[in-house]
């Protein structure tokens, strides 16, 4: 473990898996090493997800509303899961 860094898991679902590296698409997740204090929005920013597609965001199963994503800091071992808007019925 690098000092001042943490490991988290980023999971993207449905059409968002297209934004993952090819090798990660089968499992729809990537393990990330990020600086301590990285926020939810900073964690997924490098993947270029359009804001309109970042609909449901959960950290360890807990909903993070849009207004909190830029301030909610992740911690070691967190699982960040993101879903696009889902249509259908």
MOHUSUL-V498404 format. One record per residue. RES is the residue in one small letter. OMEGA is omega in whole degrees, 0 to 359 (* if undefined). Layout:
res: (RES:RES)
omega: (OMEGA:OMEGA)
//
This chain:
res: (x:x:x:x:x:x:x:x:x:x:x:x:x:x:x:x:x:x:x:x:x:x:x:x:x:x:x:x:x:x:x:x:x:x:x:x:x:x:x:x:x:x:x:x:x:x:x:x:x:x:x:x:x:x:x:x:x:x:x:x:x:x:x:x:x:x:x:x:x:x:x:x:x:x:x:x:x:x:x:x:x:x:x:x:x:x:x:x:x)
omega: (179:180:180:179:179:177:172:176:175:177:176:186:177:185:181:179:177:181:179:172:183:184:184:188:181:181:183:178:174:177:183:169:186:175:176:179:177:180:179:183:176:183:181:181:182:182:174:179:176:182:182:178:178:189:182:181:179:170:183:178:180:182:175:182:184:183:182:187:180:182:181:180:176:177:180:174:180:172:180:182:184:177:172:172:181:177:177:182:*)
//
